[in-house]
Amino acid sequence: MEATVKHLTLQELEAALERLRQAPKDEGVVELIVCRPDIDRREVLDEAELDVEKGLIGDNWLVRGSRKTPDGSAHPEMQINIMNSRVTALVAQEKERWPLAGDQLYIDMDLGRENLPPGSHLEIGSVVLEVSPLPHTGCKKFVARFGAEAMEFVNSPLGKQLCLRGINAKVIQSGTVKVGQTARKI
């Protein structure tokens, strides 16, 4: 299937900006939950347990570690990756390809710095997340899966301001999240 997908051009991506900007500001719907049990493996879930210490239960965040910590341990500010589902739908083009973005939560919500600055809180079900100050910019896998122009689009100055590649967050109250639930700014 991967070979049949045409990557969108920068012009095609920019043409969708108005729709992306119309994402809800205060409340959005969780459209997809993805667990990453191992590198390059994805499991789509109807619900997930999010834990203050372990992140998304079953995900490899804790054991995978991070190059951004001095000892290579998991970065606490990068526990949960969230992407605006409108952006994901645009770059992935097909819902089956959404998990390839590598995020855990896909929410129809404005994740931009103006709407959700670092330190903001999101409540989803019984879970509370705190938006991290660390930017979520993507990697070479994002380019391979969605194209160089998609990476250029999400990492442009406007793309970074709107957090089109997504945001990092940490769990500050453990609980359960489910697809279809409302994510609320609190």
C-alpha positions in Angstrom: 0.0 0.0 0.0 2.8 2.4 0.8 4.1 2.6 -2.8 0.6 3.6 -4.1 0.3 6.7 -1.9 1.3 10.0 -3.6 2.9 12.5 -1.2 1.2 15.9 -1.3 3.0 18.9 -2.6 3.6 22.0 -0.5 1.0 23.8 -2.5 -1.6 21.1 -1.9 -0.8 21.1 1.9 -0.9 24.9 2.1 -4.3 24.9 0.3 -5.7 23.1 3.4 -4.5 25.6 6.0 -7.9 27.3 6.4 -9.5 23.9 7.3 -6.7 23.1 9.7 -7.1 26.5 11.4 -10.8 25.8 12.0 -10.1 23.0 14.5 -11.9 23.4 17.8 -10.1 25.6 20.4 -11.5 24.5 23.7 -12.9 21.0 23.2 -12.0 18.4 20.6 -12.7 14.7 20.0 -10.2 11.9 20.4 -10.3 10.3 17.0 -7.6 7.7 17.3 -5.4 6.1 20.0 -2.2 4.3 19.0 0.1 2.2 21.2 3.7 1.7 20.0 4.7 -1.6 21.6 8.0 -1.7 19.7 9.9 0.3 17.1 7.8 0.5 13.9 4.9 -1.5 15.4 1.5 0.1 16.0 -1.6 -1.1 17.7 -4.8 0.9 17.3 -6.8 0.9 20.5 -10.4 1.8 21.5 -9.2 2.9 24.9 -5.9 3.2 26.8 -4.6 3.6 30.3 -2.3 6.5 30.8 -0.1 6.5 33.8 1.9 9.3 35.4 5.1 7.1 35.6 4.7 4.8 32.6 2.9 6.9 30.0 0.5 5.0 27.8 0.5 1.4 29.2 1.9 -1.0 26.6 3.8 1.8 24.7 7.6 1.6 24.4 8.2 5.2 25.5 9.6 4.2 28.8 12.0 1.5 27.5 12.9 3.2 24.3 14.5 6.1 26.0 15.5 9.4 24.5 18.6 11.1 22.9 17.4 14.3 24.7 18.3 13.1 28.2 21.9 12.9 29.4 21.6 9.2 30.4 19.4 8.1 27.5 16.4 7.5 29.7 12.8 8.3 28.6 12.2 12.0 28.5 9.4 12.9 31.0 8.3 15.9 28.9 7.9 13.6 25.8 5.7 10.9 27.4 2.7 11.4 25.2 2.7 12.6 21.6 -0.5 14.3 20.3 -1.3 15.3 16.7 -4.2 17.3 15.3 -6.3 14.7 13.5 -7.0 17.2 10.7 -3.3 17.5 9.9 -2.9 13.7 10.2 -5.8 13.1 7.8 -4.2 15.6 5.3 -0.7 14.2 5.3 -1.7 10.5 5.6 -4.6 10.8 3.1 -6.1 7.5 4.4 -7.2 6.7 7.9 -5.3 3.4 7.9 -2.1 5.4 7.5 -2.7 7.7 10.5 -0.7 5.5 12.9 2.4 5.9 10.7 2.7 9.4 12.1 4.0 7.8 15.3 1.8 9.7 17.8 -0.4 8.1 20.4 -3.4 10.5 20.5 -5.0 12.0 17.5 -7.5 14.8 18.5 -9.5 17.2 16.4 -8.3 20.2 18.3 -6.2 23.3 17.8 -2.8 22.3 19.3 -1.1 25.6 18.4 1.1 27.5 20.8 -1.4 30.4 21.1 -4.2 28.0 22.0 -2.3 25.5 24.1 0.9 27.1 25.3 3.4 25.0 27.3 2.0 24.3 30.8 -1.6 24.1 29.5 -3.7 21.2 30.7 -5.9 18.9 28.7 -8.5 16.7 30.4 -9.6 13.5 28.5 -11.9 11.2 30.4 -10.2 10.8 33.8 -6.7 11.7 32.5 -5.1 15.1 32.7 -2.1 16.0 30.5 0.2 18.9 30.6 1.6 20.4 27.4 5.4 20.2 27.3 7.6 23.1 26.2 9.6 20.7 24.1 8.7 21.0 20.4 7.5 18.0 18.4 9.2 18.3 15.0 9.2 14.8 13.5 11.9 12.7 12.1 13.2 11.0 9.0 10.4 8.4 9.3 7.9 11.2 8.9 9.6 12.2 5.7 9.7 8.7 4.4 6.0 8.1 5.1 4.5 11.5 4.2 7.1 13.2 2.0 9.7 15.9 2.4 7.2 18.6 1.6 5.0 17.5 4.4 7.9 17.8 6.8 8.7 21.3 5.3 5.0 22.2 5.8 4.7 21.1 9.5 8.1 22.6 10.4 7.7 25.9 8.6 7.5 28.9 10.9 3.7 28.9 10.7 3.6 25.1 11.0 5.7 25.4 14.3 3.4 28.2 15.6 0.3 26.0 14.9 2.1 22.9 16.1 1.1 21.1 12.9 3.5 18.2 13.7 1.9 17.9 17.1 2.8 18.4 20.7 4.5 16.6 23.5 2.8 16.2 26.8 3.1 14.4 30.1 0.5 12.6 32.2 -0.2 14.5 35.5 -3.3 12.5 36.4 -3.5 8.8 35.5 -6.7 7.3 34.1 -8.4 6.0 31.0 -8.9 7.6 27.6 -11.3 6.3 24.9 -11.8 7.1 21.3 -14.8 9.4 20.9 -14.2 11.2 24.2 -13.9 14.9 24.5 -10.5 16.5 25.2 -11.0 19.8 27.1 -8.7 22.7 27.9 -8.8 23.2 31.7 
